[in-house]
Every structure is written in structure tokens, then in C-alpha cells.
Amino acid sequence: MRYKTAGVTGLLIALILASAACTSAQPVSEASAAPVVIVKAAQGGAVVASLSSTTPGATIYYTVDGTTPTAASPRFESPFLVASPLTVKAIAINAGDRVSVVTTKTFATHIHSGTLVWQDEFSNSTGTNQQPDPAVWGYDTGARGFGNHELEDYCAWGSAEAPCDPAQPNAFVGTDGYLHIIARKTVAGTYTSARMKTQGLFGVRYGRVEARIRVPEGQGIWPAFWSLGNNIATAGWPACGEMDIMERVNSALSPDWNEGSVHGPGFTGDVGLGKKYFFPAGQTAAGWHTYGVIWTKDSAAFFVDDPAKPYVTYNNPSSLSGLSGAVWPFDGGESQFLILNVAVGGDWPGAPDGTTVFPKEMLVDYVRVYTN
């Protein structure tokens, strides 16, 4: 009996030791590599900041208010302009790995209000039409209607996919120093145009964002200069937030007009926040004008030609009063990317008709960002 008991005890000890050995042999998950902050000079003392991790497939989450980031924080999607003091904290997370240590980068950036900190002047001294800067501008493409039942095919630079024609680009920097965005009607009766965007390449968070533009007018023509939150891929629209800086449709009216608007959860479509600016007598949107937004915490103010005289200012929370479920989406830490496009048709303007003469061309002299 004593022998048998001892044998059982020995067997149990052996099993426990074997189990411990197996457990200790299990691989321990490694931490993802901590993000690295990459800084590139912009203008006026501002920089463009980017985040990266050497861990393949890692997702980077970050904050810009000094708080510790988590998987619920904004996800890094695009390099962003830093033109004011802030502290960036970032972590990297990859499936199967432990969360990285926190990377911290403090920017003690003090720049005078009204300083030009970023610009694209669409300069071109080559003697031939050129591609818009690919380090800044990408493209939406295809005939997806884009939520508005638009009629055009959007074409990227150099695209030969029908109906796009690389010999007749829909967006180019001309030898005149202007960005040209051209809506065309093809021989087959389809429409082509361009929708340029800085998504994934450059983002802005706060500041005065403006562009000097001459728009086309005509039934079914819908030019715009606007922005969307870089978190659109994860949060969706309208949770990402949208600012429409320049937007108008159809033929010139008297007085002619531009509309500035913001969209977010609980304020889109018929319950959106939008206001028309009416040009002074003798002016139309088809002339050269500067369109801009002054974006600060809890506020977006829109202007035409004179930033000292906004024609409408939307504030959080006062502008959302009475809007059921409205949530201000512009202060969560995400930057916004910029968009320039000319749509053809869609729910707002309707289709072109016999009065619409193609091609229709929007000219952009510059896009600039200033500090508040």
C-alpha cells in the first residue's frame, strides 16, 4: 500500500513538472514596435508629422492632447500638419502581439496668427501640362455615384481605362500656373471629370484653409472644395465630419451664390447646417474668388474673399440645438483631408441639359493653410 501510494505521488509530480515544462515552452507574445514620429518641415515654422511602426500590419493609435492612447483613440491614417503646441502620444497594436510602449513627441510650436504654414501654388515652369503633385494629391475614381447619383466617371492622372483618356487629362497643372479640373462629355455621351484628394497624404487640423478658385457654371454642373475626416474609413460618413467650403450648382443666378456647410451625425441633408453667400451686384461665382473656412475648437466660420468677414459661423453646441442626435465631429483629434472636384449631375443639381456646353473647367490658383 505504501509503495503504491508513493508511486502515484511520483507520477503526479512528474505530470506537474511536465505540464510546467510545456507551459514554459509556449511562445510569449512580443510587443509591437513602438511608433516612430517622422517630421518634415512645412512653412513658417510648421511641420508635417507622420507615424510609422516596423511591426508588419500594426495599427497605430494616437492622441494629440497628451492623454494616453488606447485602441479607442483615433487611428493614424495620414500625415498631418502641426502648427500649434501639442503633444502626440502613439501606440502600435498588431494581432497576436502585445501593445507597444507609448511613444511621446511634444511640439513646442509657437507661430504667429495668420502665418502661412502650407501651400500648393500649382507652379509649372516646364512648358507642358503636368501632373498635380503626387505627394499631395490622389484621386477618387470610377462611376460610383458617390452617394449622390452623380453621372461622371472620375479619372486619375494617366488613366487609360475607358472612358478616361490620358491624352485629355481631367486634372492637370497648366503652364499658366493654375490647376485645371475639367468635366468633359465624350463622343459616346458619357461624362468624365476629376476628384482630387489629399487623403492618406496630408491632413489639416485647425487653421484657416482657403483656395482661390474660378468655378464653371451650367445646368448639372457641381464644383466643390471641401474636406472629410481622415477617420472616414473606420467611422464612416457622416461621423467623420464634412466641411463644404465652396459648393454651388447649375447656372449663374442674380445674385449668384456659394454655400458653406458642415455635416455630422444628426445634421445632414435637409437637416444639415448650410448657408448661402450671395455675391455683390456685378459679381458671379464664375469670377475669381477666395473661399475659406476658419476652423477652431468648437467652431467653423466660412468666408468668401475676406477672412475678417465670415458670412456664417457654426458653433458647438449652440448650432446643434434642436437637432436630434446631433454630434459635433470636428474636435476628436483627427485631421481632415482636402478635396477638389467637379461633379456632373447628381441629386442636387440634376442632369445636364441642352443648355450645358462642355467642357466645363474649374481653375484653382492655390490652396493655402494659415494659423489661427
N, C-alpha and C positions, 0 to 999 in steps of 0.2 A: 504494500500500500504506500509506504514511504517512498519507494523507488518510483512508483507510478506517478505520485504527486509531483515529485521532483522533475520527472520527465515532462510533464505537462507544463510546469512552470518554466522550464528551459525552453520549451517550444514557444511559449507565449513571448518570452524575452526575445527570442530570435525573430519572431514575426514583427515585434515592435521595432527592433533595430532595422529590419529590412524595410519596413514602411517608412521609417525616418530617413533611411538612405535614399529611397525612391523620391520622397518629398524634397529632400535637399538637392536632388539631381534635376528637379524641374527647373526649366529656364526662368529666370527672373526678368520681368519686363523692363526694358530700358526706357529712360525718359527721352522724349523727343528733344532734338537740339533746340536750344533757346533761340528765339528770333534775333536777327541782326537788323539794326536800323541803318539804312543806307540813305545818305543825304546828298542831294545835288543842288547846287546854287541856282536860285531863280533870279529875281531882280530886287533892288532896293533893300538888300539885307534879308530877304525871304529865302526859304529853301523849299524844295520838294522832297518829302520823306517817303521812303518805301520800306517794307518789312519783308524779310525772307527767312527761311529755315532750311538747313541742309538735310533735314529728315524728309525723305520722299513721301509725298502725299499728305504731309502735315497741313493742318488748317491753323491759321494764325488768328487769334482774337486779341483785340486791343481796346484800350481806353485812352482818352486824351484829357482827362480831368484828374489824373493822379490816383484814381482808385485801382484796386487790384482786378485785373480782368478774369473772367470766367468764360465758360462755353456759352453763356447767355449774352456776352458782350458783343459789340459789332465785330463782324468778321472782316479781316483785311481783304479788300478787293482791288484797290487801285492806289498808286502813289497820290499823295495829297499835299496841297500847298500849306506851309506853315509860315504865317505872317504875324503871329502874336505869341506871347508867352504861353507855353503849355508843357505838360509832362505826358509823354507817351509811355504806357506800360503794355507789354505784349507777352503772350504765351503761345506755345505751339502744341497742338494735340493731334496725334495720329492713332488710329485704331490699333489696339494691342500694346501701345506704348503708354508710359506714364506721362502726365502733363509736365512740360518743361518748366524750368525755373523761369521766373519773371525777368524780362528784360526791361530796363528803365532808361529812358532818354529824356532829359529836360532841355527844353529850348528856351533860353532867356532872350527871346526875340522882342526887342522894343523898336517899333518902326512908327514914324510919324503918320498921323491920319492923312489919308489922301495920297499916300505914296504908291506909285505904280510898282507892282510886285510880280506881275506875269503878263505876257502879251504874245499874241501871234499877229504879226503885221502883214502876213501873206506877201512877203517880199519875193521878187523874182527878177533877177538880172541876167537870165540865161539866154533870152531871145526866143524861147519856145515855152509853150504852156507846160506847167509842171504839176506833179503830184502834190497834194497837200501834205504837210509834214507827217510822215507815218509814225513818228514818235509821239505825236499828239492826237492824230485823228484816225479813227477806224470807221467802220460803216455798218449800218443795218442793211440787209439785202433781201431781195425777193418780193413776191406779191402776196403778202400775208394779210393785207388789210389793216394790220396793226391796231386792231380793236375799234377801228372807225369806218370799216368798209371802204378804205381808200382804193383807188383804181390803178395806181402806178406800180411798176416794178422798180425797186430801188437797186441801183448798180454801184458796185465798188470801183475804185480806180483800176483800170486794166482788165475789167471783167469782159470776157467774150461769150459768156453764157447768155443765149438769146432770152429776151430781146436786147440785151446790153451790147453796145458796140464800142470797143476800145478806141476806135478811130474818132468817135464822137463822145468823149467822156462827159458824164453828167456833173462832175465836180472837178475843178482844176484851178490852180493859181495861174492867172494870166500874166502876160508880160506887162500889163497895165498896173500890176501890184494889187489886184483885187482877187478875192476868192469868188469864183463863179459857180453857182449851183443852178443847173438848167433842167427844166422839165420839158421833155420832148414828146411828140406824137409820132410814132413810127409809121412806115408805109402800111403795115398790117393793121393799123388802128389801135395799137396798144400804146401805153404811156410809160416812159422811163423818167427817172429822176434820181436824186441822191439824198441820203440821210446820213450826215456825218456826225460822229460822236467821239467823245474823249473817254468813254467807258473802258476801264482797265488800264488806262494810260495816264490820266490826270484827273484830279478832283479838287474841288474848292469847298472850303468850309468857312463861311462868313466872309464878308468883304463886299465891295461894290463891283459887280460884274456887269460889263457893258459891251456892246458891239455897235459899230456904225454900219448901217445896212440900207440898201435901196431895194425895196421889195417889188415883185411883179404883182399885177392886179388883173383880174379877169374871172369870169364865172367858172367856178370849180377849182380855183387855184388857192392853195392854203400854205403860205410861207410861215416859218416859225423859228424862233430862237428860244431855247428852253433848257431845263435841267431836270434830272431824275436822281434819286438817291442811289448811291453805289450798292446799297443792300437790296436792290430790286430782285436779284436772283434768289435771295433767301426769304425776304419779307414779302415780295410781290408788290403789285400796284393795287391800291394807292398807298399802302403802308409805308412804302419807300419815300413818299413825298414827291411832288412835282411843282416846279415853278415855271410858269409861262411868261417870259419876259417880253417877247414880241410875237404876236399872233393875230392874224386877220384873214378874212376870206373874201373871195369874189371881187367884183368890180369896185372901182372907186366910188365913194359917195360924197355928198356935200352936206355937212363937213365929213371928211374922211377920218378914219379911226384906227386905233390899235387897242388890243386888250391885254391887260396884265392880270394874272390869276394864280392862285395856289390851290393845290388839290391834296387831300389826305383822307384818311378813314373818316367817313361821315360827312365829307364835303367834296363831292364830285358831281359832274353832270349838272342837272338843273338845280342842285343844292350846293353847287360849288361857290367859291369866293372869287369873283371876277368883276372887273370894272373897265369900261371903255374910256380911252383917252381920245378926245376929239381935237384934231389939228386946227390951228388958227386958219382963218379965211385965207384962201390962196395957196394953202399947203395941202399936199396929199402924202399918203404913205409911199407913193412911187418916187418921192424925192429922197435925198439923203437925210437920215435921222439917226440919232444915237439912242438906243434902247437899253435900259439897265434896271437892275434890282440892287437895293442896298439891304444885305442880309445880315442881321444881327441876332443875338439870342432873343427868342420870342417875338421876332418882328421881320417882316419882308415889305419893303417900300419900293414901288415901281415908278420909274420916271421916263420921260421922253425928252431928250436934248439937254435938260437942266437937272442935274442930280440934287440941286438945292431945292427943287420944287416937285416932290413926288405927287403924282395925281391920285395915288391910293396907297394906304399903308394897312397891312393886316397884322394884327397883334394876337398873341396868345396870352390869356384865354379869351379876351373880350370879343374878338372877331368870331369865335366859335360859339358864342352864347346863343342858345336856342336851336343849335344843330344837334340832333340826337346822335349819340355815339361818336361825335367828332373828337379826333385825337390829333394834336399838332405833331407832325412827324419830323420836324426840321432841327431838333436840338438833341438827338440821341447820340451824337458823336460821329455820325457818318458824314462823309463829304458827298457832294453832288457832282455828277459829270454833265458836260455841256453837249447840246445837240443843235445842229443847224440843218434845216431840211425845207424842201418844197414838196408838199403833197398835192396830189391831183384827185379831186373828188373827195368822197367821204361823207359821213353823216351830217357834218356841219355845213359845208358849202354846197353839197350836191354835186352832180356831174357837170363837166364842161358842156357847152352847147355851141351853136353855130357862131356865137359872138366871140368865142375864145380862140385867139390866134396863138399858135405855137411856133417856135419855142417860147417858154416863159423863163426869165432869168432873174435870179436874186444875186446881187453883188454885196460882198462883205469887205469893208475896208480893213477892219481889225476886230479882234476880240481882246479885251483887257480886263485885268483884275487889280483893284486898288484896295488899300487898307481902309477900314472904317475910322 
